[in-house]
Each structure stands twice: as C-alpha cells, then as structure tokens.
Amino acid sequence: MHDDQPAVAPVFRGVLGSFADEEQLLAAHSLADEAHLGFEVFMPVADEELLRHLRLCTEKSGVRFWTLFGAIGGFVSAMALTVWTQRNWPMVVGGKPIVSWPPFIQPMFEWTVLFASLFCTGGFLLLSGLPNLHLHPAYRPEFGVDHFGMFIPCGLSEAGMARTILAQAQAEAIFPIYDHGLGRLAEPTETP
C-alpha cells in the first residue's frame, strides 16, 4: 500500500475464476444460472456469439429517447430563433409575409440533426457510465490478452458455493476478491 493513501479495511466483493477458453466460461455461466447467482464476465475480445449466449435478453437502451428529445429540442429552437429573428429585423422581399416557413426549412433540419446527435452522444456517455476511471476490483491484466474471467459477486457466506461452481467449470485459477478502496486506476489485488 502506498504511503500517501489512507489505510482502508478491505471489503470482500466476491470470487473470480480465470478460464483458458470460452467453453469453460460457458459451463460456468450455465452453473451460475442454475444456482441463480449474478456474475460479470471479462473477455479479451468481444465475441458476438458468446455475448448473445451470455446475455439472452438485452433491455433496450434509453439513448433513443435522448436522441428524440434532442431532435425535438433542435427543431423547436430553430423555429423559435428564425421566427424571432424575422420578427425583430423584418425584411420584406417580393411581398411575402415576414414569417414564411419555406426559408426556415434548412435551419430547422440542420438544428434537428445537430441537437439529436449531441443529445445522442451525451445520453450514451451518461447512460454507459463513461468515462469510467475506476478499474473493477476483479479485473486482471490477462483478461485483456488471452484469458476469460468470471466474477461472482457474493458475501463470505456464499463464497464456498461460488468457488465450487468455478471449480466444476474447470477454472485455471480461483481468487477471492477484496476491494481496498484505492480509487482510480488502482492495481487489482486478491489478498486482504
């Protein structure tokens, strides 16, 4: 532990299993589902088939609503700006009315697209929790290279069952995970 950080009592978070291939991970997934245990998976590469198998029913994202509200806001803002501009600085051209919608089409379209894209990006960042400046306490560097990991969050009373599930799935290594509360980008630790 570093000298400049205060000593924090480690908190038990769960059990982590490291797997060499995805078949073992799928076996652990099946066993954890049967035991009604929640889990998190670490993968070196996003495999679409594996993701579909692990997450059978994905809830729809709320980003679409952010995009819709941004588009509506952009349309209304462009309409308000163009009408306000024409009413305060009227320019009569060819006997047309001061507030005429054909010249407003282009700014309304542009602002609708602009606000929709900005709100979509903002909603995505907000709902996904990005930027995430904290490493998960169970993350290990080999999960970014060639191993798969399954973290089963549990209390000390359920740790034995979680270890049994990971052992039945032939995990190469099983670690108890403690959170030392070290904060941003702290190295993962497995000992208290």
Disulfide bonds with the S-S distance in Angstrom:
none
